[in-house]
Amino acid sequence: MKRRNTVIGASVGTVAVIVVLVIVGIVLFGGSNKNNKVKAGATPSVTPTPSTSASIPPAPTKCAKITPNPPAKGEPKIPDVKGKAPTKLVVKNIKAGKGKAAKKGDTITVKYVGISCSDGKPFDASYTDGAKNQEFSFQLGAGKVIPGWDQGLLGMKAGGVRELVIPAALGYGTSGSGQIKPNETLIFVVTMVKV
């Protein structure tokens, strides 16, 4: 009799454990709701919620006045961009150079100053004294610089000075770079040292 009661007790205990496991399974996996069924081998995916604090600023609609101008001693005065900020590359010769015109594949050497359109402040320059006072050489049209430079410096001659107004699509795009904000329109004055 004792043995029979022990077997019955063990059976009831086993059934109770199974019932508890089934209930826990229903709670965890959503029961029989067809929309919540988990398929074998399926990997859950998480859709990120866009954060408003990390949103990308829009391109400037108008360029700020450049201040100070020239940005530093030894740098050229930079013409202000008037009216709407351009959406296409703008190339303006300030001074004509002499000799061979730069073409795709040529190695050129330049000095430059770069200004952010949105605030009129410089972000980089190679004209000034100190560590930044250096000429910059690269192969034109080889993708070593932003597309606005590869396109905008074509045809320049040694001694020439040119202003480039470069929309973000031909600059650093929606990601920006260093001090350059995402979607920033860039203003450069570039002096061609040699072709």
N, C-alpha and C positions, 0 to 999 in steps of 0.2 A: 504494500500500500504506500509506504514511504517512497519507494522507487517510482511508483506511478505518479505521485504528486510532484516529485522532482522533475520528471519528464514533462508533465503538463506545465509546470511553472517555467521550465526552460523554454518550452514552445511559445508560451504567452509572452515571455520576455523577448524572444527573437522576433515575434510578430510586432511587438511594440516598437522595437528598434527599427524595423523595416518601415513601419508607418511614419515614424519620426523622420527618417531619411527621405521618404517620398514627399512629405510636407515641406521639408527644407528644400528639396529639389524644385518643387512647384514655386516656392517663394523666390528662389534664386534665378530660375530660368523662365519665369513668367507664366507658368502653367500652360494651358492649352491655347492661349491667345496666338493666333496664326502669325501676327505681325512680329511677335517676339521670339519665335522659334530660332534656335541656334543650329545651324547646319554643321555637320561634322567637317572639320578642316577649314571652316570659315575663319578669317582673321578680322577682328573688329577694326573699323577705321574711325579715326577721330577727325572731324572737320574743324579746323581752327576758326575761332571767332575773330574777325578783324578788330584790331585795337585802334581806337580813335587817337590815342596818344602817339602811336607810331605811324600815323598817316603821312603820306608823301605830299609835300606842299605843291601847289600848282606853279606852273611857270609864271614868272613875273609878266604883268601886262604892260608895265612901263619901267624904264630904267631910272634909277635914282641919280641925282647929280653926283658927279665924282668929286669926292673930297678926301684929303686935300688933292689939289691938282696943280702941278705934278705930284704924284703920290709920295715921292721922296727926292732928296737932292740927287742930281745926276740922272734922273729919269725924265722921259719926255712928257710934255703936257698931252693929255688924252682928250680928244673931242668927246663931248657929252653926246649920248644917244637921245635924240629928241623924238617925241611922239610915242607911238606904241612900240613895245619891244618886238623886234622882228622874229618871225617864225622860220625864216630862211636865212642862209648865210649872207652876210653883208661884207663886201670887200671894198675898202676905200684907200686909195694911195694918198699918203700925206706928203711923201717926197719920192721922186723917181730916182732909181739907181742907174748904174752904168754897167755895160759889159753883157755877159751871157745871162739869159733869162732862165730861171730855175724850172726844170721839168721833172716829171716823174722818173725816179731812179737816181737823180742827182743827190749827192751828199751836200747838205747846206749847213751853214753855221749862222746862228741868230742870237740876238739879245731881245728880251721881251719884258713886258709887265702885263699882268692879268688882273682884271677888275670884275667883281660880281655885279651884275646888272641890278639885282634886287636892293642892294644897299650902297652901291657906289664905292665900296672899299676894296683895296688891293688884297689879293690872296697869294700872289707870287711875283717875283721879279728877279731878273738877272743883270740889271743895269747897275745896281747900287754897289757900294764898297762892302767889303767884308766877305763872309763865307758864301753869300749868294751871288757875288760878283763873278759870274762865269758865262762864257759863251756856250751855247748848246748846239751840238751837231747831231744830225740824224739823216737818214735816207728818206727823201721826200716820196710820198706815195706808197711806202712799204708797211704802213699800219703801225709804225713805232710811236706815233703821236695820235691825238684825237683827230677824227675825220675833218673837222673844221680847219685844222692846220694843214693837213695833207691837201685839201682842196684850195684853201684860201691863200697859201703861199706860192702856188704855181705862178710862174711868170715874173716873180720878183727878181731884181738885179742887185748886185752888191752895192751897198750904200743906200738902198731904198728903205723907206719907212712906210708901213702899212697898218691900217686899223682893220681888225676883224671883229665882227659881232656875230657870235656863234650861238645858235639856239641849242637847247639841251640835247636834242636828237643827234647833233654833230659834235657834242661835247662829252659830258659825263653822264648823260641820260637821267633816268629816275633814281639811280643809286648815289650820284654825287661822288666826291673824292676828297678826303681830308677836310679842308676848310670850305670846299665847294659844296653847296647844298644840292639836294636832289632837284632836278628840273631847272637848274640855274642857267640863265643866259649869260654867256661870258663875253667880256670885252677885252681884246688884246691890242696892244701896240707892239709891233715887231719890227726890229731893224735887221736887215739882211747884212751880215758881216761878210760872208763869201759864199759863192756857189762853186 
